[in-house]
Structure formats: structure tokens, C-alpha cells
Amino acid sequence: MQQLLIKNVHIMDPASREEYDGNILCENGKIVSLGACEAPEGATVIDGSGCIAAPGFVDAHVHFRDPGFTAKEDIYTGAKAAAAGGFTSVIMMANTKPAIDSVETLQYCLNKGKETGIHVYSACTVTKGMEGKELSPLKTLHQAGAVCFTDDGKPILDEALVEKAMLLAKESDVPISFHEEDPAYIKTNGIHEGTVSEELGIPGSPREAEITMIARDCEIAIKTGAKVVIQHISSKEGVELVRTYKKKGASIYAEATPHHFSLTHEAVRKHGTYAKMNPPLREEEDRLAVIEGLKDGTISMIATDHAPHTKEEKAASEFGKAPSGIIGLETSLSLGIKNLVQSGALSMMDLMDRMSLGTASLYKLPAGVLQVGEPADLVIFDPKATKVAGDYASKAENTPFTGEELPGVVKYTICDGEIVYRG
């Protein structure tokens, strides 16, 4: 019988909103006792003094670039980065090569994910080849293991096709997620159209590109009753639209990325293409609106949009030619502590909720709960310790946070009762 005891730790369960000091005993991949439990003979013991134990983090939005772009990342290295960041469950996006629009490609990804030590789930594309013209076999892919539908990386412009896809998602009771950027408004992607883009002489991406698409999809969500996710929300108007349509009864959800609640377009001046992302970093009022959305529950999920790229790609001589996106799994907790908890916007319990239970509940994943009988998927971290960002488990290093001293150090990540990361 495999046994693991974590002792002298501060336990936080976002499902019950309870927190207390005590021990956690895990046996055969499950939590079997909490509180004053002792270590059975032969059990592995972890001293959690000064640390918080919470449910392993859940990320609904990662790019592991496998198959097709494994110079950037692969499923094994992506999972290592996830474990290093305290994540025990992740959902891979489907914009691979080939795209995940067939059972064969989906099974390749899921089978490889089973070899990683964490729970690797996958989305499938809404449209074949992400071309926005013909729907993928959504029901078949869901039955084969896909946990959601999305063409993330590309907006779907055909409104009738979006409605049809939402109706199919509603039938299967599966979330459908949307990348909300209308290319008709965008001159150069990855940079907000504002004072910084003007000073740099780079025509950018205005907030209207996101606002119009979110408004459209909120309306269709009301009409269809589908569970609709607005991915990586970036604008104050977008947050308000989600808030409004939630009140109207729509099953609308939204993701916030750590970079969108931590940075503004001012970061492009210092970091160049390492601050280039879709949708772009916007203004301080937008950053604060995203934080307010996380605070009041309008935004229920923190998702990293972990997007690895090679140094050579990001070093493109022209801003417009470099790919968008940054890695995020290994800095997410720290940025949440720094910009949400230490700022007073969220409690630590709320942060744990947005990083685990909020996502697990929507996608019906067995995660986000720290109670007896639940999976022994845990993160043990020191909220007061600091670490200089860098030396990543990911293949990639494309992030503006490298070199920053950040709070919150993951000491252990435990998945199914096994230690998969030791800091």
C-alpha cells in the first residue's frame, strides 16, 4: 500500500472554503485522512511547515505544441513545466500540426499525456483544420476523450457556424471556447492600439476587435444555452459584457491570464516581442477590470495560455513577424500572489479557487477539492518564500518575467499520491 503523509501544513480547500493546520494522509492515490493523522510505518513523510497545501492547480488553456511544433515544446516537457508550477491537470489546445480534429490525433495526444505523471486532457478543434468552414466531428471527438471544443488561436467568423457548434456543444454538455479577435480591426496583432503602439510606429490591435466578438458570442450563448468560454479576456468592456450576460442568465465563463492581470502595453517598451501576445496587453484600466472580474466571480478561471516559442522566432527583426504568446505555467502562482493576493484584491482562498476548482467544476474534472476520498492531487507551496524567475522546465524561455524575484515557491507537486515535482 503506497502511503504519503504531509505534516504540519496549512490546508486550504476551496470547495468547502475551510482552512486549518494539520496533516494529510494519502493512500493509493486518494486522500484518506485530514487533521491529526499520523504516519503509518513505511510511509513517505513530507514536512510542510510554513507551507500551504491546496488542490493541484488546473489549467484549461495550455499549448504543448505536440504534434508538429516540438522544437518549441512537447507533451513531456510541457507536463514537466506544469508540475513545476504546481499544476496536476491541464487541457491542451488543439492548434497543433495536424490540428486535433481527428480521433487518431486526439488519441496520440492523450496516450502521450498518460506517460507524464500528471493529468493531461485535450481540446479538439471546432472546425476542421481550424479553417472556420466546416465543423469537426464534435460528438465523435468528445466520445473519444476531448473535454472541450475550441479553435483557440483563430476566431471563427461565420456566425451561423458558431451557432451550430454551440448547439452541438449544448447537446453534449461540453464547454465551447472562443478566441475573440476580429481580424477586420487588426493592423498588427500582439500589440494594443494606443499610446505605446503609436510611439513605436506599430499600428496595433484595438479593443473593438475583442469587444465585437464577445458581444456576438454572448448573444448566441443566450440563444443556444451552451456553456461558452471567453478565452484570455483582455478588455474592460469584455469583462463588463461577460458580467452583464451572466446576469441575463447566459452560461458564460471567462479566463484571465496572469499576464493580463499583471502587465499593460507599457511592457512592450521594455520587453519587445516577449510582451507580444494575442489578445494584446492593454491599458491599466483594462488590467484593473480583469482583476475586478476575478474578484467578483465574473471571471472564474485563471488560465496561463502557456505558449512556448523558440528564441529565434521571438528575435524576429520586425515586431509584426514574431509569434505572439509567452510561457506561463511556472510563474502563474507567483504572479497571482503578487498581483492579486498581496495587492488585497483576492484572498489566498479565492486565488486557490480560480486556479483549481473554478476550472475543474466547469470541465467536470476530478480536481480542485482537498477532502477525504478525493484524488491526492496537491500542491505544497511556501507563500512567503521568493524565487528569481528562470531556469524553466519548459523548453522555452519566452516570458518578460525572467529575472524578477517573485513570491510563492512550489515545494512539491503531488499527483495521484505520487511526488511529480520537488522544488
N, C-alpha and C positions, 0 to 999 in steps of 0.2 A: 504494500500500500504506500503510495507516494504521498508524503506529508510535508507541509511547509508552514512554519509559524512566523508571523511578523509581530514583533512585540514592541511595546512602548510607543505606539504610533497614534497620531491624531486621525481618527476615522471620520470621513465625510461621505454621506450617502445622499446624493441629490434627489433620489426617488422619494425618500421619507423626510428629507430636509433635516435629518438628525446628524449631529456631530458630537463626538466624545472621544476620550482617550481610552485605549485598550489594546488588546491583542486580536489577531486574525489567524484562525487556523484553517488551512486549506488541505483537502484530501482528494486525490484523484480528479483534479481539475475543478472542484467545487469548493465554495466557502461552507464550512461545516460548523464553525463556532466563532462568535464575536464577543469581545469583552474581557473576561478574566481567564480565558482558556490558557492551558499550559501546553508545553511542547511534549508530544509523545516521544518515547525513546526512538532514536534514529532519525527524527525529523530534521530537516534543514531549518535553521533559525536565522532570521534577519532582525537586526536591531534597528527599529525605526525611530529612535529618539530624535526629537526635533523635526520630524518629518510628518507630512500629511499622506494618508493613504486614501485614494479615491478610485472610482471605477476607471479602468483603462480608457483613454480618450478614443473618440470615434470621429473619423474624418470622412465626410461624404463627397470629397472632391480632391482627388489626387491624380496626377499624371505620372505613370510609371514607364511610359514610352515603349512598352513591350507588348506586341511585336513591332518591329520596324525602325525604331529610333534608339536602339540600345546603347549607342555611344553617349547619349545623354543620361540614361538611367535604364535599369531593368527591374523586373519584379523583385528579384532578390535584394538588390541594393536599395530599392525604394522601401521595401519592408524593413530593412535594417535602419534606414533613416527614420521610419515611423516608430520603431521600437525605441530608438534613441530619444525620440521626442515624447515618449510616454503613451503612444498610440497602440492599441491592441486590435482595432478594427478600422479598415479603410475601404473606401469604394473607389475603384479605378474608373477614370473617364475612358470613353470609347474612341477617342480620336487618334487611334494607332494606325499602323500600316501593315496589313489591311485593317480597316476600321472594324470594330466589334459589332458587326451586323449579320453574323452567321453563327450557328451553333458550334461549328468547328473552331472558329477563332475564340469564341467565348470559353469553350472547354479548355483550350490551350492556356488561357489566362487563369482560369480557376484552378486547374491542375497544378500549374506552376506556383500559384499562391498557396496551395496546401503544403508546399515544401518550405515555407518561410518561417514558421513559428508563430506568426500572428494570423488574424482572420483577414483574408484578402477577398473582398467581394468585387463585383464588376457591374458597371452600367452597360447597356447596349445603345446603339445609335437609334434615334427616332427615324431618320431617313437613311436609305441605302447609300453607302459611301459618303454620308454626310453631305449629299448634294442638294438636299432640300426639295427633291422632286417626287420621290416615291417612298412610301413607308417601309421600314424594315419589318420583318415578320415578328412583331412585338410580342404577341401571345406565345409564340413558339420559343422565343428567346427568354421570356420570363419563366416559362415552364422548365427551360434548360438551366436556369440559375441566375439570370440577370435580376438585380434588385431594383433597378430603375431605368428610365429611358431619358436620354439626353444627346443632343448634338453639340455639347459644350465645345467651344472654340469657334462655332459658327452660329449666327442667328438663323432661324427658319422664317423666311419672309412670306411664304404662302399661307395666308390666314386660314383658308379652307382646310389645308393640310394640317395646320396646327390644331384646329378644332377636331378633326377626325382622329388625330393622335391622342388628344386629351380624352375623347370618348372611349378609345380603346384602353387607355391607362385607367380610366374610371372603372371600366368593366373588370379589369384585373386587380383593381385596388392597389395600384403601384404608382409611386410618385413620378412625375414627369418634370424635368428641369430645363430651364431655358437660359441661354446666353443672350442677354438683352442689349444688343448694339446694332442699330440700323446703319448699314454702311453708306446710305444716301447722305448722311450728315457728316461723315468722317473724311477728313482730308489726309491726316496721318494718324494711324492708330497708335495707342500706347501712351499718348500724352494729352492731357486735358487742354482744351482750347481756352486759354486765359492769359493772364499777365506773363507767366513763365514761358509759354509757347511763343507768345508774341515777341518777348525779349530775345529768345533763342532763334527766332526766324523760322519756326517749325509750325505750319498750320496743323491744328490738332483735332481732337475729338470732343465735340461739345456735349454738354449734359443732355441735350434733347435726343441724342442718339439712344440713350438708355431710357429716358422718360417715356418716349412714344411707344417703345416696345413693351415696357412694363404695363403701361395703361392698356394696350391692346390685349395682352395676355391675362390681365386681371379681369377684363370684361368677358373673355372666353371662358375663364375659370368659373365665373359666376354662372354662365350659361350651361356649362357641362357638368359642374360639380366635381371636377377632377382635383386631385392633390397636386398643386402646381408649386414648383420651387423656383424662385428668382435667384439665380446664381450670382455670387460675388457682387452684391449690391454696392453702388458707389456714390449715389447722389442723394441729397436731402429730399428731393422731390420723389425719387424712387421709394425711399423709406416711407414717406407720407402716403404714397399710393398703396403700399402694402398694408399700412395701418388702417387706412380707410376701407379697403376691400375686405379685410378681416372683420371689421365691424359690420359690414354688409352681409357677412355670412359665407364669404368665399373661403375655400380651403387653400389659402395662400400661405406659403412659407418663404423664408429668405435666409440666405447665407451671408455672413460677414467674414471677410478675410482679415487676418492680423495686419496686413499692410494697409488695408483701407481704414482701419481704426487707429493706426499708428503714425501714418505719414500723410503728407499732402503733396501737391505737384511741385512744391518748393524743393523736394528731394531730388528732382531731375537735375537741378543746377549742380548738385554735389556728386550725384551718383550716375548720371547719364543713363545709359541703357539698362543699368542694374536697377533703375527705378521706372523702367518701361513695362507696363502691363495693361491687359485688357480686362475689364474697363480700366481706364487710367486712374491714377491718384488724382483726386480733385482738390477742392479748397477746404479751408479749416471748418467752415460751416457744414460741409458735407461729412467730414470726419466726425464732427460732434454729433451730427444727426444719426450716423451709423451707431455711435456709442449709445445714444439715447434709445435707438431701436433695440439694441441688445439689453438695455436696462429695463425697458417696459415690456419686453417679450414680443415686440413686433418682429424682431429677428431672433429666431430660436436656436440658430446653429452658428458656431464658428467653424469655418472650413478653410483649409490653408490654400487651396488651389496650387498645391505643390507642383511647380512647373520647371523641371530641370532643363538647362541648355548648356552647351559647351562654351568654354571661354572664347573660342574662336568666333562662334556665332554672335555672342554678345559684344565682341570687339569690332563689329562692323563699322566701317568708316562713316556711314550715314546713319543717323538715328532711325530713320524710317525703314532701313533694311535689316535691322537687328530684330530677332524674335522677341515677343512680349512674354513676361512672366518671370517669377522668381521661385526659388525653393522656399519651403515654409515649415516643414514638419518638425525640424529641430529647434526652431525659435518660437513656435506658436505659444507654448505655455508661458515662456518668459515675457513675451510681448503682451499677453493677456494680464499677467500680474502687474507689469509696469504701467500699462496704459489704461487698464480697466479697474484693477483692484487698488493699486497704490494711489490712483487718482481719485478714488472714492466713488467711482461710477457704479461698480458692481461689487458685491460681496464675493469672497472666495467661493462660497457655495454656489452662487449664481454662475461664476466662471466655470466651475466643475459641471454644472448643468448644461451650459451652452457648448462645452467641449465633449460631452458624452451623452447624457440622457436625452437632450433635445433632438439630437440626430438619430440615436438608436430607436427612439419612440416612433418617429416618422417612418423610418425604413424597416421597422419591425425586426430589429437585430437583437440578439440576446446579449445585451450590453447596457452599460450606464447605470447599473444598480449594484450597491455593495450591501448585500444582505445574505443571511444564511440560505443555502440552497441555490444561490445564483452562481454563474461561472466565476472562477477565480481569475478574472481579468482585472488587473490592478496596476496602478502607477503609484510609486512611492517617491515623493519629491520633497526637497528642502526649500520652502518658500523664501527663506531669508538668505540662503547662500547665493553667491553670484558666480557667473562664468563668462569668460570672453567668448563671444560667438565665433565659431570657426572650427576647423578640423572635423568636417562633416562626414557622417557615414554615407551620405548620398554621393553619387559620382560627381554631382555638380556643385558649384560654389556660387552660383548667380543669385546673390542677395545683397541688398545695401546694408544689412545689419552686421556683416562680418567686422570683427574688431571692437564691437560695442560690448561693454560689460553689462550683462543683463541679469535680473533676479530670477530665481527659481531654477534649481538644478535637479534633474531627474536622477535618482539614485538607483532605482530598479524599475523595470517593466516586467510584469508577470502576466503570461497568457496561458490559460488552461492549467494554472498552477505551476507552470514552468518559468524559470527566470530566463527571459529572452534578451534582456539588456541589463548590464550592471555598470553604473557610472563611476 
